[in-house]
Amino acid sequence: MLKVVLQKITYVVLMLFIISIISFGAIHLAPNSFFASGELNPNITPESIEQLKRVYGLDKSLIEQFFSWIYAIMRLDFGISFASGASVKDEILSRLPITLLLNIISLVLVFLISAYLGVKSALKMNSKFDKLTKQFSLISYAMPSFYLALLLIIIFSVELGWFPISGLYSTDVKDGTLEYYLDFSWHLVLPIFVMVFGGIGSLSMYIRSLTVSVLKSDYISFALSRGIEGRKLFRYFILPNISPPIITMLGLSLPGLIGGSVILESIFAIDGMGLLFYQSALSRDYPVIMGILIISSFLTLVGNILADLILLKLNPHFAKK
């Protein structure tokens, strides 16, 4: 186990270095600049621009800038925001908890609902429930998340007034009270629903196909011949065989969940990493963009490693592959 963990840590470090090269190169190849004359301030002088570049180290060569940035990241220093002048690390850490909360809740709900629909649909193949599940999964897979978010806001927030239109808190609720936390939870209903709805379709059909293939196997026929059925059949024969592929797929789905936060947080005006990334992209605040890319990549890699470690726990022979 220790050897596998060390290998995974080495993998994370190597991948982060490669991602940092790609991110740094892509940012500097982007057209225009935060310090371009007439964009930061129409009255700014070329002398002021040069002084600002010296302050932020942009007067150095790209290689010097890159290694200075890598050294700063190793010290958990992501630099200073061009737009606000605040620490990038502080800005990201203030937005990170809500983004993690949204994604963790969504991931758990997607897994539970998809597992229920997929397994039950496979056990009742060609039934009315199976047909409805497949139709629902098709709609879920095809529905654009931004369109669904806007549709829900129009229906349930604007027309019916059941849910808040945007934000995380109401202005008339006192911080720290029970009403405050209930209000906070109520603000999250629509964003989480959109994230869950968009993730159920593909995963539920994937679990259904896995369960169908397991049900056709010889050991299921043997178990049925021994009179094993119902919960025992699911717990001891179906679940252990469909769990490893599902865990792998959940690990691979993390980048999509984090990436989807950019759109949803922008639509619902949620002060998370997604909205911060969107605002930074519009203002060409490159230190914040690069910091978010690195942290998002790190969280994605950690999620994939956790999935691998869970697989290793379920099947020790996984380490030999």
C-alpha positions in Angstrom: 0.0 0.0 0.0 2.8 2.5 0.9 4.5 1.8 -2.4 1.3 2.6 -4.3 0.8 5.8 -2.3 4.3 7.0 -3.1 3.8 6.2 -6.8 0.6 8.2 -6.8 2.3 11.2 -5.1 5.0 11.1 -7.7 2.3 10.9 -10.4 0.5 14.0 -8.9 3.8 16.0 -8.8 4.7 15.1 -12.4 1.2 15.8 -13.7 1.0 19.2 -11.9 4.3 20.2 -13.4 3.0 19.3 -16.9 -0.3 21.0 -16.3 1.6 24.1 -15.1 3.6 24.3 -18.3 0.5 24.0 -20.4 -1.4 26.5 -18.4 1.4 29.0 -18.3 1.9 28.7 -22.0 -1.8 29.0 -22.9 -2.2 32.1 -20.7 0.8 33.9 -22.3 -0.4 33.0 -25.8 -3.8 34.5 -25.2 -4.4 37.8 -27.1 -4.4 41.2 -25.3 -3.2 41.8 -21.8 -4.4 43.3 -18.5 -1.7 45.9 -18.9 -2.4 46.7 -22.5 -2.6 50.5 -23.1 -6.1 51.7 -22.9 -7.6 48.6 -21.3 -6.5 48.9 -17.7 -7.1 52.6 -17.7 -7.6 54.8 -20.9 -5.4 57.5 -19.3 -2.6 55.3 -18.2 0.9 56.2 -19.4 3.4 53.8 -21.0 5.8 54.6 -18.0 3.1 53.5 -15.5 2.5 50.3 -17.5 6.3 49.5 -17.4 6.4 50.2 -13.7 3.5 47.8 -13.1 5.1 45.1 -15.1 8.3 45.4 -13.0 6.2 45.1 -9.8 4.5 41.9 -11.1 7.7 40.5 -12.6 6.3 40.7 -16.2 9.4 42.5 -17.4 11.4 39.3 -17.2 11.7 36.6 -19.9 9.0 33.9 -20.1 11.4 31.2 -18.7 12.3 33.4 -15.7 8.6 34.1 -15.1 7.7 30.4 -15.3 10.4 29.2 -12.8 9.6 32.1 -10.5 6.0 31.1 -10.6 6.8 27.4 -10.0 9.0 28.3 -7.0 6.2 30.5 -5.6 3.6 27.7 -6.0 5.9 25.4 -4.1 5.7 27.9 -1.2 1.9 28.0 -1.7 2.2 31.6 -3.0 0.0 32.1 -6.0 0.9 35.8 -6.4 -1.2 39.0 -6.3 -4.4 39.6 -8.3 -4.1 42.2 -11.0 -7.7 43.3 -10.5 -8.0 43.5 -6.7 -4.4 43.6 -5.5 -5.3 40.9 -3.0 -3.5 37.6 -2.5 -4.6 35.0 -5.0 -4.4 32.3 -2.4 -6.8 34.2 0.0 -9.2 34.9 -2.8 -9.3 31.2 -3.9 -9.5 29.9 -0.3 -12.5 32.2 0.4 -14.3 30.7 -2.6 -13.2 27.1 -2.5 -15.5 25.8 0.3 -18.7 26.5 -1.4 -17.5 25.0 -4.7 -16.4 21.9 -2.9 -19.7 21.7 -1.0 -21.7 21.9 -4.2 -19.6 19.3 -6.0 -19.4 16.8 -3.1 -23.2 17.0 -2.5 -23.9 16.6 -6.2 -21.5 13.7 -6.6 -23.0 11.8 -3.7 -26.5 12.4 -4.9 -25.6 11.5 -8.5 -24.1 8.2 -7.3 -27.0 7.2 -5.1 -29.7 8.1 -7.6 -27.9 6.6 -10.5 -27.1 3.4 -8.6 -30.8 3.0 -7.7 -32.1 3.7 -11.2 -29.4 1.6 -13.0 -29.7 -1.5 -10.8 -33.5 -1.5 -10.6 -33.8 -0.9 -14.3 -31.5 -3.9 -15.0 -33.4 -6.1 -12.6 -36.7 -5.1 -14.2 -35.4 -5.2 -17.8 -38.0 -4.3 -20.5 -40.5 -3.3 -17.8 -42.3 0.1 -17.7 -39.8 1.3 -15.1 -36.9 0.3 -17.3 -38.4 2.2 -20.3 -39.1 5.3 -18.2 -35.6 5.2 -16.7 -34.0 5.1 -20.2 -36.2 8.0 -21.4 -35.3 10.0 -18.3 -31.6 9.3 -18.8 -31.7 10.4 -22.4 -33.3 13.7 -21.4 -30.8 14.1 -18.6 -27.8 13.4 -21.0 -29.1 15.7 -23.7 -30.2 18.7 -21.5 -27.7 21.6 -21.5 -27.1 22.6 -17.9 -27.2 26.3 -18.6 -30.6 26.0 -20.4 -32.0 23.9 -17.5 -30.7 26.4 -14.9 -32.3 29.4 -16.7 -35.5 27.5 -17.2 -35.7 26.6 -13.5 -35.0 30.2 -12.5 -37.8 31.5 -14.8 -40.3 29.0 -13.5 -39.6 28.5 -9.9 -37.9 31.8 -9.0 -39.5 34.5 -11.3 -42.9 33.1 -11.9 -43.7 31.0 -8.8 -41.3 32.7 -6.4 -40.5 29.5 -4.6 -36.7 29.7 -4.7 -34.2 32.6 -4.6 -33.0 33.8 -8.0 -29.3 34.0 -7.2 -26.8 34.2 -4.4 -26.3 32.2 -1.2 -28.0 34.3 1.4 -30.9 36.6 1.9 -30.1 40.1 3.1 -32.7 40.1 5.8 -31.4 36.9 7.6 -29.1 37.2 10.6 -25.8 35.3 10.4 -25.4 32.2 12.6 -29.1 31.5 13.3 -31.1 28.4 12.3 -33.0 30.6 9.8 -29.6 31.6 8.3 -28.6 27.9 7.6 -32.1 27.0 6.3 -32.0 30.0 4.0 -28.5 29.0 2.8 -29.7 25.5 2.1 -32.7 26.8 0.2 -30.4 28.9 -2.1 -28.5 25.7 -3.0 -31.5 23.6 -4.1 -31.7 24.8 -7.7 -27.9 24.7 -8.4 -27.5 21.2 -6.9 -30.6 20.0 -8.8 -29.1 21.2 -12.1 -25.8 19.5 -11.3 -27.4 16.2 -10.2 -29.9 16.1 -13.1 -27.0 16.6 -15.6 -25.0 13.8 -14.1 -27.6 11.1 -13.7 -28.2 10.2 -17.3 -24.9 8.7 -18.4 -24.0 7.1 -15.0 -27.4 5.4 -14.6 -27.2 3.8 -18.0 -23.6 2.8 -17.4 -24.6 1.1 -14.1 -27.6 -0.5 -15.9 -25.3 -2.0 -18.6 -22.9 -3.2 -15.9 -25.7 -4.9 -13.9 -27.1 -6.5 -17.0 -23.8 -8.1 -17.9 -23.4 -9.3 -14.3 -26.9 -10.8 -14.3 -25.9 -12.9 -17.4 -22.8 -14.3 -15.7 -22.5 -17.9 -14.6 -22.0 -17.2 -10.9 -25.4 -15.4 -10.8 -27.0 -18.4 -12.3 -25.3 -20.6 -9.7 -26.4 -18.3 -6.9 -30.0 -18.4 -8.2 -29.9 -22.1 -8.4 -28.9 -22.2 -4.7 -31.9 -20.1 -3.8 -30.0 -16.9 -3.2 -32.1 -13.9 -4.3 -33.2 -10.4 -3.3 -31.0 -8.4 -1.0 -28.4 -11.2 -0.5 -28.0 -11.6 -4.3 -27.5 -7.8 -4.7 -25.1 -7.5 -1.7 -22.9 -10.5 -2.2 -22.9 -11.0 -6.0 -24.0 -7.9 -7.9 -22.6 -5.0 -5.8 -19.0 -6.3 -5.5 -18.8 -6.8 -9.2 -20.3 -3.4 -10.4 -18.5 -1.3 -7.7 -15.0 -1.0 -9.3 -16.1 0.3 -12.7 -18.5 2.8 -11.0 -15.8 4.1 -8.7 -13.4 4.5 -11.7 -16.1 6.4 -13.6 -16.8 8.7 -10.7 -13.1 9.5 -10.4 -13.1 10.4 -14.1 -16.2 12.5 -13.8 -14.7 15.0 -11.3 -13.2 17.3 -13.9 -16.6 17.7 -15.5 -18.3 18.5 -12.2 -15.6 21.2 -11.4 -15.7 22.6 -14.9 -19.5 22.8 -14.8 -19.3 25.0 -11.7 -18.1 27.8 -13.9 -21.3 28.0 -15.8 -23.7 27.3 -12.9 -22.0 29.6 -10.4 -22.1 32.4 -13.0 -25.8 31.9 -13.7 -26.8 31.6 -10.0 -24.3 34.3 -8.9 -22.7 31.9 -6.3 -19.4 33.3 -5.0 -17.3 30.1 -5.7 -14.3 29.3 -7.7 -16.3 29.0 -10.9 -17.6 32.5 -10.7 -14.1 33.8 -9.7 -12.6 32.0 -12.7 -15.2 33.6 -15.0 -14.7 37.1 -13.6 -10.9 36.7 -13.8 -11.1 35.5 -17.4 -13.2 38.6 -18.4 -10.7 40.9 -16.7 -7.6 39.0 -17.8 -6.5 38.5 -14.2 -3.9 35.9 -15.1 -2.5 35.1 -11.6 -6.0 34.2 -10.4 -6.7 32.1 -13.5 -3.5 30.2 -13.2 -4.0 29.7 -9.5 -7.5 28.2 -10.0 -6.2 26.0 -12.8 -3.5 24.5 -10.6 -5.8 24.0 -7.6 -8.6 22.5 -9.7 -6.1 20.1 -11.3 -4.8 19.2 -7.9 -8.3 18.4 -6.6 -9.0 16.4 -9.7 -5.8 14.3 -9.4 -6.5 13.8 -5.7 -10.0 12.6 -6.5 -8.7 10.1 -9.1 -6.1 8.8 -6.6 -8.8 8.3 -3.9 -10.8 6.3 -6.5 -7.7 4.2 -7.2 -7.1 3.6 -3.4 -10.7 2.6 -2.9 -10.3 0.1 -5.8 -7.1 -1.2 -4.2 -9.0 -1.7 -1.0 -11.8 -3.6 -2.8 -9.4 -5.6 -4.9 -5.8 -5.9 -3.8 -4.8 -7.4 -7.1 -5.6 -4.0 -8.7 -2.1 -2.8 -7.5 -0.5 -5.4 -9.8 -2.1 -4.1 -12.9 
